[in-house]
């Protein structure tokens, strides 16, 4: 006879003397109407019944459905790991806390974080993860599950750094906590989930974008910390040369046309676009964006989130935007032929359109758009300019050391005898990474008459690039050389970027 599972999603753990041993055998204690009951799950029924046969419990046994069992099981795990969590925090305090900082003190002084007053160690730990991520200016928090352990890593200045290792059971509870505050289904572990949450530190609210992905050894979570629009630096503070910043402002002052920003993932394209929007935003302009996802929220801009599940793509969203009488349109990315053609038409019909494209160099955007089916004469009439950019880590001024020239020469680098090149070392000031902050470098390719003639004649990328350089464009590679000579970055960083 098949037993119908009972649904009790809000059951609370009952801490029986044998609850830890029972938990290992997938047998849980709880109370229903003040009566102690034993809860089991169909999947582990044979293990539970074998355990119960060895002990004489005079309690009613009920079989729970999957949701009810998982929730009760996770609550038991949290109880069991409270003391273990506290010990881990003490043992690893030196690894991820400053000497004058403790999680308890932080929660007292910053009680607004996560708007939570609970004191459970798991909640404290999750709060501390957010705190340290923001303190270290991390862009992402990675929670990864391995075969025998869990691991937390921060992405700082574009590079992942290990933060702490955790017991797998504790990592499961940390992930469950994150799913709860992100309004995700904690019982669903088979499919990817995306959500959002907010944290509040020192009265300032930050958005956190959460992505959960099931992997072979368990769920993996990546949390992206999003800036508010008021935190986006101006064009002059992004790190570009004064000449590039002035030219970008001039391009953005046009009433129609298309401006593209190119570069690999994580090169700061979205930040540059939003910086441009902040420069041109006024009450007299109707600015609409379509993004995937919306990263920087702004009260002055109408922002649309792409939703492929309901048919809201970049192309369909762009068509709808054109019926909303926009002055400025920001398109998160030009991915396909349809979007490219609509974008060009929008730029030709009295709208200023900003977007991104995945190419390594500025001049390569021309051939990419032509490959997408955009006509040469339409491209010449609509495109204003293309900015290709990279984010370069700056050497820590407190600990950088001179590179051994002999080692560089042996490895095939052409170094001038009088040239001094520095490399990263690591100290307390830079969190032992050797770098502090990043600077944007870019090459701005503007469409001149000569370039338009080359496009019309189907000239190669190399010919277009040479004309752009002759007209004053400074290649990224040349700017990286200058940063290297000035001691602002290292040879390793230039190699990592991949321009040379």
N, C-alpha and C positions, 0 to 999 in steps of 0.2 A: 504494500500500500504506500503510495507516495504522500509524503507529508507536505502540507501547504505551508510555506514559510510565513512567519508573522512579521508585520511591519511595525516597528517601534523605533523610529529614527531619532528620538530624543532621549533614549535611555542613558542614564548616568552610571559610571563604574561603581561597584561596591567592592571596597578593599578587604576582601576576605584574607585570612591568614595565609592561605595557599595561592593567592591570586597570581603571583609571579610564576610559580610552577604551572598553574593552570593556563596562563597566557602562552607559555611555550608550547602547550598542547592545544592551542586554539580554542580554549574553553574560557568563557567569560562569566563573571558574576555581576548581577545587577539587581535592581528592585523594581517591582511593579506593584503599585498600590500597597507599599510597605511590606511586601512579601519578597524574600530573597529568591531569585531564580537563577538557573544556569542557562547561559545562552550559547548555542552552537550554530555552525553554518554548514550547509549541505556539502560544500566542497571538502571540508575537513572533518566530516562526520565520523569517519572510521578512526581517526586519530583521537578525537574528543571522546568517543565511546570507549575506546581502549583505556584512556586515562581515567574516565569515570568508573570503569569496572574495578580499578585498583583502590578506589577510595569510596567510603560509604557516606555520601552526601544525601541528606534527606530534603533535597530541594527539587522543585519542579524544573524540568528541562524543556526549553522551548527552542525551536529552530527559527532563526531570523533570516530575513531576506538580505540580499547583498549590501544594500545601502545602510540598513540598520546595523548590520554586523560590522561593516567597515568603520562606521562612525564610532561605535562603542570600542572597537579594537584600537583605533587611533587615540581615543581618550585614555585608554589603559596605558598605551605606550608613552603618552605624555606624563602620566603619573609616575611611571616606572623610571623615566629618565630625568626627573626633576633633580634628584641628588647628583646623578651622573653628570648632568649638564652643569650644575654649579661647580663641580670638581674640575670639569674641563675648562670652564671659564677661568678658574684660579690658575690652573697649570699653564694655560696659554696666554695669560694676561700680558706677559712681556712681549709676546709675539704680535699682538694686535692692539694693545692699548698703551698709551703713554704712562709714565710713572705716576703722574699727578692726576690720572683719569681713571674712573671706574664706572662700570655700567650703572650701578645703583645711584651714584652721584649724578650721573648724566640724566637719569630718568627723573630725579628730583628737580633738577634745574631746567630740564627741557621736557616737561610733562606733556607738551603739546604733540610730541612725535607720535604719529599714528592715532592721535586722539584717544590713547588708551591709558587706563589707570591700572591695568592688571599687572601683577608682579611675577607671573610664571616665568621661569628661566628661558623657555623657548621664545616667549614674547620679548623678553629683554634682549635675547641674542639677536633676533631679527631686527629690533630697533638699533642695536649696535652696528649691524651690517650696514644699514642705511646711513647711520651717523658717520662711520669711517669712510664709506664711499664718497660722501659729500665733502668730508674733511680732506680727503686725498684727491679731490676733483676727478673722481672716476666718472666715466660716461656709462659704463655697464657693470652689472654684478652678475657673475656666472656661478651657478650652483650645479655641480656635476656629480653624478653617481658612478662609481667604479665598482669593481667586483667585491672588494673588501672594505671600502671606505667611501666617504663623500669628500668633496673638495670645493672650497669657495675661492673664486679668483675675481680680481678687479681689473677692468681695462682702464689703464691710466695713460694718457697721452698716446692712445692708439695701440698700446701693447698690453697683453695680459700678464698679470703678476699674481702669484699664489698668495692667498691670504691665510687660510687655515684648513686643516684636515679635520673631519668629523667622523664619528661612528655612523654607519649606514642608517641605523634606527633613528638617531638624532636628526640626520639629514632628512629623513622622511617626514619627521615632525616639523622641521623648519619649512619644508616645501608645502606641507599641509597648511601651515600658518599663512604663508604667502598666498596660497590659493584662496583661503578664507577672506583675507583683506582685499583680494582682487575680484571677489564675487565669482570665482570659478568653482566647478564641481569637484569637491575633494575626493569623491568616490570614483570619478572617471580617470583612469590611468592608461587607457588604451589608445586615445587619440590626442592630437595636439590641441591646446587651448590657448586663447589669447585674451588678455584682460588688462585692466588699468586699476591703479590705486593712487592715493595721494598721501604724502607725508607732510607734516608741518614741523618745521624747526625754527625756533626763535621767531615765531609768528609768520614765517614765510612758507607758503604752500608750494610744494613741488609735485609734478605729475610723474608717475612711474608706469612705464609700459611693460607688461609682463607677458612672456611667452613661455609656455610649458610644452615640452616635447618628450614623448615616451622613447626611451632608448633600451638597449639590451639589458643593462644592469639597473634600470630604474628611470625615473623621470629626471629630466634636465630642465633647469629654469634659467632664463636670461632676463634680467630687468634693466631696461634702459631709463636713465634719469634724464628727463626732459627739462629744458630751460623754459622760462616764461619769456614772452616777447620783450619785456623790459630788460631782460638780462642779455639780450643779443647785442654784441658790440657793434659800434658803427663801422662803416667801411674803412675809416682811417685807423681803427684800432684792431683790425683783423690781422695786420702784419704785412699787408701788401705794400709795395713801394708807393710813394706819394703820387707818382705818375700814373700808375694803374688805378689807384683810388679815384683820382680826378677824372680819368677817362671813363671809368665805370659810372660815376655820377653824371657825366655828360651823356652817356648812352641812355641812362635811366631817365633823363629829362626829355627824351623823345616822346611824342604822343602816340606813335605806332611803330611797329617793328618787333623783331624777335632777338632776345639776348639769351645765349646759352652758357651754362656752366658745366664743364666736363671734368672727369677725374674718376679714379676708382672709388669703391665703397669706403666710407670713413675718411674721405679727404676734405670734408667740410663744405660740400656743395650746398646742402640745405641751409646751413648757417649763412652762407654768402647771399643766397637768394632772399632769405628773410631780412638780412641786413639791408639789401637793396629796397625791399618793400618798406622797411621802416624809414628809409631815406625819402621815398616818394609819397608816403601816405599823408593825405590831407582830408579834411571834411568835404572837399569839393570833388573827390575822386571815389568811384565805386570800384573797390578792389575785391576780387574773388579768387580763391585758390582751390585747387583740387589736389589732395595729397594722399599718400598711402605709406604710413598713416599720418594724421595731423600731429606734428611734433611740437611746434611752438604755438600755443594758443594766444590770440590777440583780440582785443575788444574792437579794434579799428578795422579788422579785416573779416570778410565772410569766408569761412573755411569749410570745405566739403571733404568728407572722408570716403575714399574709394571702398565700395562694398560689392565684390564680384558675385557674392551669393544672390544678391537681388538684381544683378545686371547693371550696377553702377560702376562702370569702368572709367578709365581716363578719357577715352574717346566719347562715350555717351555723356559723361559729365561735362566735357568741354562743349559739346553741342548745346546742352541745356544752358550753360553759362552764357553763351553767345546771345541767348534770348533774354538775358537779364540786364542788358544795357551796361556792360562793364567798361571801365576805362583801362584797368590793368588786370591781367590774368596771370596767375602763377600756376604752372603745371608741374606736379612733382617729378615726372620723368616722361620722356618720349621713348616709348618702348617698341612701337610697331608702326607699320606703314599708315594705317588709318589715322592714328594720333598725330603722326608727323604731317600728313596732308592737311588735317583740320587746323593744326597749329599754324602752318604757313598761311592758310586762308584767313585765319583770325588776325594774324599780324598784318596782313595786307588790307584789311577792312577797318582800319582805324583803332586797333587795340594794341597796347604794349603787352607783349607776352614774354614771360620769363620761364625758363625750364632747364632741366638737366639732361645730359646725354652721357652714356658710358663710352668715352674714348680716352685714350692715354694722353694725346696731345691736342692742342686747340685746333690746328689746321685739319686734323683728321675728322672733325665734325662735318666738314663739307662732303667728303666722300661717303660718310655714314648716311647722311640725309639723302644723297643722290642714290645710294644703294637701296634706300627705303622707298624710292619711287618719286621723290620730290623733283619737279621739273627745274632745270637750271635757271630759266628766266624767272621763275617764282622765287627761287632761293636768292638770286641776286637782288630782287626787289624787296624781300622781307627781312633777311638776316642783317642785323646791325653789328654784332660782334660775338666772339666766343672767348670765354675765359677758362683756361685749363689750370687747375690748382692742385697743390699737395700741402699736407701739414707736416712740418719738420720739427722734430724734438730739439729743444735747445739744451746745450750742455749746462750742467750745474756749475755756476761760477765759483762755488766754494770748494769743489773737489776735483775739477777737471785737471788732467795731467798731460804733459807733452808726449806725443806718440813717438816711438822709436823709429827714426827714418830708415834705418837699415832693414828692419822688419818689413816696412812698406815696400822698399825697393825689391827685396827678395820675393815678395808676393806680386810683383809686376806693376806696381803703381809708379807713375812718373812724377817724382817729387823734386821741386827745385831745391838747391842746396840751402838757400836762405829761408825757405818757407818753414814755418812752425805749424804743426798740426796737432790738435788736442784730441784726447779720447776720454770716454766716461770712466769714472772710478766708482763713485757712490759714497754717500755720507748721510748723517742724520737729517741734514737740510733737504735732501732730495729723496728721502725714504730709501736710500741705498740703490737707487736706479741709475744714478749718474746724470739724470736729466730733470729739468724743471720747466714745465710749460711747453707750448708749441707755437710756432710761427707759420703763417700762411705764405707760401710763395706761388706765384702764378705767372702765366704768359697770356697777355690779352691780344687777341687777334681781331683786328677791325677790318671790315670790308671796304677797301679802297677801290678806285677805278681800275687799277692794275690787277687787283685780285679778282674783280668781277670779270675782266677780260679773260683771265686764266680759267675761271670756272666755266665760262662760255665755250672756251676752246678745249675743255676736258683735260686740262693739264694735270700732272701728277701731284701728289701731296708734297713731294720734295720741292717742286718748283714753287708751289704756293707758299710753303714754309720759307723759302729763300727770299721771296718778294716781301713777305711779312717782316722778316728780320731786316731787310734793306729799308723798310719803312719805319723802323724803330722798335719793333717788338724784341724784347729781351727773353731768350729761351729760359726755361726753368733750369736747365743744366748749368747755364752761366750764372744764374742767381745762387745755385747751390755751391758753385765754386767760390763765390764771394763769401758766403756764410762760412765755408770751411776755412778760408784764409783769415777771416775775422775772428776765428775761434768760437763761433756761436754754435756750431754743430760738429759732429764727428764724421769720419769716413764711413764708419759702420752704419750710421743713420742714412747717409746718402745711398749706400749700397742697398739698404733695406727698402728705401723708397722705390728703387728700381729704374731711375732715369738714366743712370750711367752704367 
